[in-house]
């Protein structure tokens, strides 16, 4: 049996936040609906209200200011793929968006909804992390900006309060000197949730020494994070296969330290190493 609820579509962000201030604890927010609609059909939603924010123009903007790209939370993956500022300054997010679901899913799925769901396999999270992503969170009475790695506190868990809404993201822009890579492993080549994914951006100097490297891997730790130890292992040196393999091993050791040994470890450890060899080779060679 399908879930029963009252549907409400606000006309503005102000109206949205005022609604959440009163009914936040009994409301499910509908952005793209790619996860929520499944739960509704299964009868799993117990909320009294569903609040549809998908058509709020205030949440669908992209702006560049002083080296920072501001991305609205209700921007769909198709809009991300077609956005010139994002293609120019956050290209790894565009590459990741192209891997999300089908065309139909990309046409409705949103960056804010994907982040709020906090799935460890979310394809958008590693690209946001390598761009030092921050989450803009608003309520009727306040606004806070929080690093993404602090906002997601565990699998399918965030620190978002009932009266709050993700309204956007702040991403550090990179210039054309940066190389980028997004890689993933899934059960199928397309239309499948990632088992492991990775995003990397890097800048090399004129002698091929690594000046800057940012790396994040999804689905291997309870909370998303940058792999700073692996980054530091490669910075300031000319990368070679041995150094990249060592960096991949550093990541898998971090995975074991934070997640422990599990039945999937025998498969996952070499899979992570192989994925990182591919991602790092793309940005360093």
Secondary structure as the mmCIF struct_conf table of DSSP 4:
data_model
#
loop_
_struct_conf.conf_type_id
_struct_conf.id
_struct_conf.beg_label_comp_id
_struct_conf.beg_label_asym_id
_struct_conf.beg_label_seq_id
_struct_conf.end_label_comp_id
_struct_conf.end_label_asym_id
_struct_conf.end_label_seq_id
STRN STRN1 UNK A 6 UNK A 8
BEND BEND1 UNK A 11 UNK A 12
HELX_RH_AL_P HELX_RH_AL_P1 UNK A 13 UNK A 23
HELX_RH_3T_P HELX_RH_3T_P1 UNK A 24 UNK A 26
STRN STRN2 UNK A 27 UNK A 30
BEND BEND2 UNK A 31 UNK A 32
TURN_TY1_P TURN_TY1_P1 UNK A 34 UNK A 35
HELX_RH_AL_P HELX_RH_AL_P2 UNK A 36 UNK A 42
TURN_TY1_P TURN_TY1_P2 UNK A 43 UNK A 43
BEND BEND3 UNK A 48 UNK A 48
STRN STRN3 UNK A 49 UNK A 52
TURN_TY1_P TURN_TY1_P3 UNK A 54 UNK A 55
HELX_RH_3T_P HELX_RH_3T_P2 UNK A 57 UNK A 59
BEND BEND4 UNK A 60 UNK A 60
STRN STRN4 UNK A 62 UNK A 65
TURN_TY1_P TURN_TY1_P4 UNK A 66 UNK A 67
STRN STRN5 UNK A 68 UNK A 72
TURN_TY1_P TURN_TY1_P5 UNK A 73 UNK A 74
STRN STRN6 UNK A 76 UNK A 76
HELX_RH_AL_P HELX_RH_AL_P3 UNK A 77 UNK A 82
HELX_RH_AL_P HELX_RH_AL_P4 UNK A 84 UNK A 89
HELX_RH_AL_P HELX_RH_AL_P5 UNK A 91 UNK A 97
TURN_TY1_P TURN_TY1_P6 UNK A 98 UNK A 99
BEND BEND5 UNK A 100 UNK A 101
HELX_RH_AL_P HELX_RH_AL_P6 UNK A 103 UNK A 108
STRN STRN7 UNK A 110 UNK A 110
HELX_RH_AL_P HELX_RH_AL_P7 UNK A 111 UNK A 117
TURN_TY1_P TURN_TY1_P7 UNK A 118 UNK A 118
TURN_TY1_P TURN_TY1_P8 UNK A 120 UNK A 121
HELX_RH_AL_P HELX_RH_AL_P8 UNK A 123 UNK A 130
TURN_TY1_P TURN_TY1_P9 UNK A 131 UNK A 132
STRN STRN8 UNK A 134 UNK A 138
BEND BEND6 UNK A 140 UNK A 141
STRN STRN9 UNK A 143 UNK A 147
HELX_RH_AL_P HELX_RH_AL_P9 UNK A 148 UNK A 151
STRN STRN10 UNK A 152 UNK A 154
TURN_TY1_P TURN_TY1_P10 UNK A 155 UNK A 156
STRN STRN11 UNK A 157 UNK A 158
TURN_TY1_P TURN_TY1_P11 UNK A 162 UNK A 163
STRN STRN12 UNK A 165 UNK A 172
TURN_TY1_P TURN_TY1_P12 UNK A 176 UNK A 177
STRN STRN13 UNK A 179 UNK A 186
BEND BEND7 UNK A 187 UNK A 192
STRN STRN14 UNK A 194 UNK A 204
TURN_TY1_P TURN_TY1_P13 UNK A 206 UNK A 207
BEND BEND8 UNK A 208 UNK A 208
STRN STRN15 UNK A 209 UNK A 209
STRN STRN16 UNK A 210 UNK A 218
BEND BEND9 UNK A 219 UNK A 223
STRN STRN17 UNK A 226 UNK A 226
HELX_RH_AL_P HELX_RH_AL_P10 UNK A 228 UNK A 234
TURN_TY1_P TURN_TY1_P14 UNK A 235 UNK A 236
BEND BEND10 UNK A 237 UNK A 237
STRN STRN18 UNK A 238 UNK A 238
HELX_RH_AL_P HELX_RH_AL_P11 UNK A 241 UNK A 259
TURN_TY1_P TURN_TY1_P15 UNK A 263 UNK A 264
HELX_RH_AL_P HELX_RH_AL_P12 UNK A 265 UNK A 284
#
